[in-house]
Amino acid sequence: LLKQESPELLQLIEDFEVKLMELKDELHPLLQMVRKGTIPPGKGSQYLQTKYHLYLSYCANISFYLVLKSKRVAVQNHPVIERLVAYRNIINELSVIDQKLSPEVRLLLKNYYDRKEGKSRKEKKFAVFLPPEAKKTKPKRAPVLADSQDSGDELSEESELDEEAALKYYKMMEEKLKLKRKRTEDRDTREEEAGLEGEDPDKKRGVTYQMIKNRGLTPRRKKIDRNPRVKHREKFRRAKIRRKGQVWEVRREWDRYGGELSGIRAGVKKSRKLQ
């Protein structure tokens, strides 16, 4: 019943687990090497960071899809399907680069886990001299990956099968999306044609906003000319300023005369001659 309702669900769950394992066991250690400077900055480090964020986004979208399925929401036409298809296509395009870089990546990971194992051995060696309380409170270490060839072969075979199943599903979803877009385009064209056929050729067309706001060939006016009251108020303000330069204001002598604030010029005469 589950396969009939949503055949992609099991494949997405498997893909989710595989990508999380890759993030935890491969990409996270490689990013730590980039931060420490073991891997020099450049195109390789940028590629690792991009791939890390791509896998995180892909897993986040799968988890959102699983939440929708748990709430029994219809996801056939949901945008999350398009995002999953897009992310999956990008991951498939990156597989060519991954194959070229796989020997170097394996060597780096081997060195990383060898160092980690060496550190854990040293800690076990010196743990004899620690007090019993320190031994109890000591945090547990994550188990080191086994380098056995059999387990690696099994994982690679399972991942290849998962990728093939996921590719089939995503191709099917791409075809469905293309058909859906084609149907919507055909429907829009049909509606436009029906609207054009239903119109009366002798009927006047409706007025538009551009027609209503069209003022024709009018001269450009200043903003102040729009309101006469504001224009007169501005004229009065400027006239008062000019008047201050022509006629001085009458000053009341509240205090004793202490001279002119602006100074006295001997050549200026403002008196009137008596005839």
C-alpha positions in Angstrom: 0.0 0.0 0.0 2.8 2.4 0.9 4.6 1.7 -2.4 1.4 2.3 -4.3 0.6 5.6 -2.6 4.2 7.0 -2.7 6.8 4.8 -4.3 9.5 7.5 -3.9 9.2 7.5 0.0 11.5 4.5 0.6 14.0 5.6 -1.9 14.2 9.1 -0.4 14.6 7.6 3.1 17.5 5.5 1.9 19.1 8.4 0.0 18.7 10.5 3.2 20.6 8.0 5.3 23.4 7.6 2.7 23.9 11.4 2.4 23.9 11.9 6.1 26.6 9.2 6.4 28.7 10.9 3.7 28.3 14.3 5.5 29.3 12.8 8.9 32.1 10.5 7.8 33.6 12.3 4.7 32.7 15.9 4.3 32.8 17.0 7.9 36.3 15.7 8.5 37.4 17.3 5.2 36.0 20.6 6.3 37.8 20.4 9.6 41.1 19.9 7.6 40.2 23.0 5.5 39.7 25.1 8.7 42.9 23.8 10.3 44.9 24.5 7.1 45.7 20.9 6.2 43.9 21.4 2.9 45.2 24.7 1.4 42.6 27.3 0.4 41.6 27.3 -3.3 39.2 25.6 -5.7 39.4 22.3 -3.8 38.3 23.8 -0.5 35.6 25.9 -2.2 34.3 22.7 -3.9 34.2 20.9 -0.5 32.3 23.7 1.2 29.8 23.9 -1.7 29.2 20.2 -1.7 28.7 20.2 2.1 26.1 23.0 1.9 24.4 21.2 -1.1 24.1 18.0 0.9 22.7 19.8 3.9 20.1 21.6 1.8 19.1 18.3 0.1 18.8 16.5 3.5 16.7 19.4 4.9 14.3 19.2 1.9 14.0 15.5 2.4 13.2 15.9 6.1 10.6 18.6 5.2 9.1 16.1 2.7 8.9 13.4 5.4 7.2 15.9 7.8 4.6 16.6 5.1 4.0 12.8 4.6 3.7 12.3 8.3 0.9 15.0 8.4 -0.8 13.3 5.4 -0.4 16.4 3.2 -0.7 15.9 -0.5 2.8 16.4 -2.0 2.2 15.6 -5.6 2.2 19.3 -6.7 4.2 20.7 -3.8 7.3 22.9 -4.6 9.5 20.6 -2.5 9.4 17.9 -5.2 10.9 20.4 -7.8 13.6 21.3 -5.3 14.5 17.7 -4.6 14.7 17.0 -8.4 16.9 20.1 -8.9 19.2 19.1 -6.0 19.4 15.6 -7.3 20.4 16.7 -10.8 23.2 18.9 -9.3 24.5 16.0 -7.2 24.5 13.8 -10.3 26.5 16.4 -12.2 29.1 16.5 -9.4 29.6 12.7 -9.5 32.1 13.1 -12.4 34.3 15.5 -10.3 33.9 13.1 -7.3 35.3 10.2 -9.3 38.4 12.3 -10.3 39.0 13.4 -6.7 38.2 10.1 -5.0 41.9 8.8 -4.6 43.0 12.1 -3.0 39.9 12.2 -0.7 40.5 8.6 0.4 44.1 9.3 1.2 43.2 12.4 3.3 40.5 10.6 5.2 42.8 7.7 5.9 45.4 10.1 7.4 42.7 11.8 9.4 41.3 8.6 10.9 44.9 7.3 11.5 45.7 10.4 13.5 42.4 10.1 15.4 43.1 6.5 16.3 46.6 7.4 17.4 45.3 10.1 19.7 42.7 7.7 21.2 45.5 5.1 21.9 47.6 7.7 23.7 44.7 8.7 25.8 44.0 5.0 26.7 47.7 4.6 27.6 47.8 7.6 30.0 44.3 6.8 31.4 46.0 4.5 33.9 47.5 7.5 35.8 44.1 9.3 36.0 42.0 9.2 39.1 38.8 7.0 39.0 36.5 10.1 39.0 38.2 11.5 35.9 37.8 8.1 34.2 34.1 8.2 34.9 33.5 11.7 33.7 35.6 11.2 30.5 33.5 11.7 27.4 33.0 8.7 25.1 34.9 8.8 21.8 33.2 8.1 18.5 34.2 4.7 17.1 36.8 4.8 14.3 35.7 3.6 10.9 36.8 0.1 10.0 39.0 -0.1 7.0 37.9 -3.6 6.0 37.5 -4.0 2.2 34.3 -6.2 2.5 32.3 -3.6 4.3 33.4 -0.9 1.8 32.4 -3.1 -1.1 29.0 -3.7 0.4 28.4 0.0 1.1 29.4 0.9 -2.5 27.1 -1.7 -4.0 24.2 -0.5 -1.8 24.9 3.2 -2.7 25.0 2.4 -6.4 21.6 0.6 -6.2 20.1 3.5 -4.2 21.4 6.0 -6.8 20.0 4.0 -9.7 16.6 3.8 -8.0 16.7 7.5 -7.1 17.6 8.4 -10.7 14.7 6.5 -12.1 12.3 8.2 -9.6 13.7 11.7 -10.4 13.5 11.1 -14.1 9.8 10.1 -13.7 9.1 13.2 -11.6 10.8 15.4 -14.2 8.6 14.0 -17.0 5.5 14.6 -14.8 6.6 18.2 -14.2 7.2 18.8 -17.9 3.7 17.4 -18.8 2.1 19.6 -16.1 3.8 22.8 -17.4 2.8 21.9 -20.9 -0.8 21.4 -19.9 -0.9 24.8 -18.1 0.6 26.5 -21.1 -2.0 24.9 -23.4 -4.8 25.9 -21.1 -3.6 29.5 -21.0 -3.4 29.8 -24.8 -6.9 28.3 -25.1 -8.3 30.8 -22.6 -6.6 33.7 -24.5 -8.0 32.5 -27.8 -11.5 32.1 -26.3 -11.3 35.6 -24.8 -10.3 37.1 -28.2 -13.1 35.2 -30.0 -15.7 36.3 -27.5 -15.0 40.0 -27.9 -17.2 42.2 -30.1 -15.2 44.0 -32.8 -17.5 47.0 -32.8 -17.4 47.4 -29.0 -15.3 50.3 -27.6 -12.3 49.2 -25.7 -12.1 50.0 -22.0 -10.1 52.9 -20.7 -6.8 52.2 -19.0 -4.9 53.8 -16.1 -2.4 55.3 -18.5 -5.2 56.9 -20.5 -6.8 58.4 -17.4 -3.5 59.9 -16.2 -2.4 61.2 -19.6 -2.2 65.0 -19.5 -1.0 65.7 -23.0 1.5 68.4 -23.9 1.5 70.4 -20.6 4.4 72.6 -19.6 6.5 71.6 -16.7 5.8 73.6 -13.5 7.6 73.9 -10.2 6.3 72.1 -7.2 5.6 75.4 -5.4 3.2 76.6 -8.1 0.8 73.8 -7.3 -0.5 75.6 -4.1 -1.1 79.4 -4.3 -1.3 79.8 -0.5 2.1 78.2 0.0 3.5 80.3 -2.8 2.4 83.5 -1.2 3.7 82.5 2.2 7.1 81.8 0.7 7.0 85.2 -1.1 6.2 87.0 2.2 9.1 85.2 4.0 11.6 86.3 1.4 10.2 89.9 1.4 10.7 90.1 5.2 14.4 89.1 4.8 14.9 91.8 2.1 13.1 94.4 4.3 15.5 93.8 7.2 18.4 94.9 4.9 16.6 98.1 4.0 15.0 99.3 7.3 16.5 98.5 10.7 14.2 97.3 13.4 13.6 99.8 16.3 15.6 98.8 19.3 14.4 99.6 22.8 17.1 100.9 25.2 16.6 98.6 28.2 20.2 98.8 29.2 22.9 101.5 29.0 24.3 102.1 25.6 27.4 99.9 25.0 28.2 100.6 21.4 27.3 99.0 18.1 27.5 95.2 17.9 28.6 95.3 14.3 31.0 98.3 14.7 30.7 101.9 13.4 32.0 102.8 9.9 33.1 106.4 9.6 32.3 106.8 5.9 28.6 105.8 6.2 26.1 108.6 6.6 22.4 107.9 7.2 21.3 111.3 8.3 19.1 113.7 6.3 20.2 117.2 5.2 18.0 120.0 6.4 17.3 122.6 3.7 
